[in-house]
Amino acid sequence: MNYGNKTTLAQSFVIQGRVLKALILREIITRYGRKNIGFMWLFVEPLIMTLLIALLWGELRAGSFSNLNIIAFTITGYPLMMMWRNAANRAVGSIDANISLLYHRNVKVVDTVLARMILELCGATIAQIVIMVALITLGVIGYPDDIFYMLLAWFLMAMFAIGLGLIITSIANKFEAFGKIWSTFSFLLMPLSGVFFFLNSIPENFRSYLSWLPMIHGTEMFRHGYFGASVITLENPYYLFFCDLVILMFGLVAIRVISRNINP
């Protein structure tokens, strides 16, 4: 039901969905173009990167790291890390790249940021599904123990990526140099996110500090869902969910604050 020129909540969601869809399609065309394989680079690029890392680890560390399938270990950690890192990195600069679109009444600052991050999340998700299905079909890795738990971990880390991207974009909008700093800092966070180790293998005095990092719980969850009881993981899904809500709330508030000073 309409009240004057206002819209209902359901209508607002429909409008929001259309705006995000249009921005995502525009982002695909401007980033990948219409030549060669076009938008398929969205998931082919992370797919190739993940495959190269998995094969490299398989060749260099197979049999010397542990009796665990090293390829399975790699593809249950590296793509998850690439998802939140790339989503946050791509979000920086999204406002300036789409500032002319803010002349449209229904396009808001937050829409331009979300569109880029959703695109990255979709690409990482497709790449993860394709590579796991392919390797399972070829018999390189086994079947997951708990797919639902893996999906839950992926969803929680997607929430984390969106909240983090909103915060990073807000700070970079105020301090331009922060975008460059974050790119380097996020690279340093890679080895601390649990990509190359299980939290249980870390000495207890260091483990307590690493446990404060939300992303390490997402990695532990994802690997627990795949390997099941054959590995020892120390994840805390409730802590990760709580961090997601806090980061997302701060991100939305920060974007709202900087939106007041952005003029198309």
N, C-alpha and C positions, 0 to 999 in steps of 0.2 A: 504494500500500500504506500502511495506517495503522499507526502505532506508538503505542498507547495513545490519548491524547486529542490527539495531534499530527496534522498534515495533511501531505500530500506537497506538493512544490513546485507541481505542476500544480493540485492542489486549492486551494492558496493563491491562485494566479492567478485561478481561477474565482471564489473568494470576493471577491477584490479587484475584479474586474470587476463583480460584482453590486452591491457597495457603491458604486462610482463611478457606475454606472448609476442607482441609486436616488437618490443625492445630486444628480446632474445633473437628473433628472426633477423632484425637489423644487425645485431652483433655478429651473427653467423656470417651474413653476407659481407660486412665490412672487414671482418677478420680473415675469413677463408676464401671469399670470392666465389665465383661460379665456375672456375676452370679446374682442370684435373679432377680430383675426387671431391673438391669443394668441402662441404661441411663434414664429410667423413673424417677429415683431419681432427675433428673434435675428439674422437675416441681412438683413432689410429695412432696419433702421436703418443699419448700416455701408454697405449698398448705396446708400441715398439720399445719405449723406454723400459717398461716393466719386464718385457721379455729379455732385453739385453742384460739388465741387472740380474735377473733370475739365472740366465745361462752363464753369466760370468761367475756368480757365486757357485753355481753347480760345478763348474770346471775347476775353480780354485780351491773350494773348501769341501767338496764332497768326500765323505769318509773320514775327514780329519776334524771336522767341527763336532759332530755327534752322529748318533745313528738315526737322527731325525731326517726326514726328506728335506734337503736344503732348498730345493726349488719351491716346495710348499711353504717352507718357512719364509722365504723371500716374498712370495706373492701374497702372503697374508699380513705383510707389514709395510712393504714399500708403497704399494698403490694407495693405501689408507693415508700414509703420511703425505704423499703427493697431492691427495685430494684437498686436505685442509690448507696445505702450504700454497698450492696454486690458486685456490679460491680466494685466499686472503691477498695474495700478491696481485691477482688480476683485478681485484676490487679497487685497488689504488689507481687513481686516474680515471675511474669510470664517470665521475661527475663532470670533469672538464671535457671529456670526450663526447658527452651527451648533453652539455649545458644548453644548447640551442633548443633541444626538445622540451625544455621546461616552460617554454611559451605555451604549450598545450596544457589546458587546465587540469586534465586528469593524470598528467605525468608529474610525479614527485621525485625529489632527490633520491629517496630511498629506493624507488623503482629502478633507477639507473644502476645502483649498486647491486641490488638483488638479482637483476637480470644477468649480469656478468657472472655472479657466483653460482647461480642456478645452472648456467651453461657449463661451467667447470665441473660442478657436481655431477651433472648428467654425463658428461664425457668420461669422467673417472669411473662412474658406476657402470657404464656400458663396457668400458675397457676391462674392468675387473670381472664382469660376468663372462665376457667373451674369452678371456685368457683362462679362467678357471674351467669353463665348459670344455674348451679345446684340450687343455692338459689332462683333464679327467677322461675325456674320450680317447685320447692317445695312450692312456695308462701311465702317464708320467707321474701323476699324483693321484691320491685316493679320494674317495667321496668324503664330503664334510660330515662331521659327527652331529652337529646341530645347526642347521641352516637358519632357523629362526633367531638363534642367539647371534649369529653372524650379521643378520639383517638389522637386529636391534643395535649392535655395535656400530654398524655403518650409518644408521639413522642418527644416533647420538653424536657421532663424529661430524655428520653433515650439519647438525645444529651448532656444534662447536665452531665449524668453519664459517658459518654465516655470521654468528655473533662476533667472532674474531675479525672477520672482514669488515664489518660495520665499524668496529672500534678503530682498526688500523686506518681505514679510509677517513674517518672523522679527524683523527690526529694528523694524518698527512695533509688534509685539506687546510689545516691551520699552520702546520709546519712542513713545508714542502720537502725538506731534506729528510724527514722521517721516513718517507717512502723508500729511499735508498738504504737507510739504516735498517729498516725492517727486513728488506730483502736479504741483507747479509746476516742479520740476527736469526731469521727463520732457517737459514742454511745451517747455522750453528746448533739450532734446536733439533735438527734431524737425528743425530746420534743419541739424543736424550729422550726421544719419543718412543723408544722401545722397538725400533725397526730392526736393530741388529742383535737384540738380546731379549731374554726373558727376565722379568723383574726378579724372579726367584734366584737367578744366577748372580745377582749383584750382592756384595757384602751388606749385611744388615744395617750398618751405620750409614751407608750411602743410600740404601733402599728407601729409608724413611723420607729422605729429601726428594728423591725422584718421584715418590708417590704423590707429591703435591701437584705434579704436572698432569692436567686432565687428559692429554692425548695418550699418555702411556697406558691409561686404563682402557681407552678405546682399542688400542693395539692388543692388549692382553685379552680383552673380551673377544675380539675377532679371532684370535688364535685359539682361544679356548673353545669357541664354537666350531672351529675346523678340526683341531686335534683331539678334543674331548679330554678324557681322563688320562691319555698317554703323556700329557705334559702338566706341569704345575704352573698355574697362573694365579696372580694375586690382584685381580681387578676388583674395583668397587663401582658397580654400575650406578648406584645411588649418588655417589660422590660426583661422577661424571655428569649425571643428569642435573644435579644441583649447580655445578659449574656452568653447564650449558645455559640454564635459565638465567643465572646472574650475568654471564657474558652477553647473552642475547638482550637482556633488559638494558644493560649499560650501553650496548651498541645502538639500540633503537633510540634511547634518550640522547646519545651523542649526535646521531644523525639528525634528530629533530632540532637540536640546538644549532648546529652549523647550517641547517636549511634556512634559518631565518636571515642569514647574512649572504645567501647565494642569490644573485640576480641574473636571469638569463640574458 
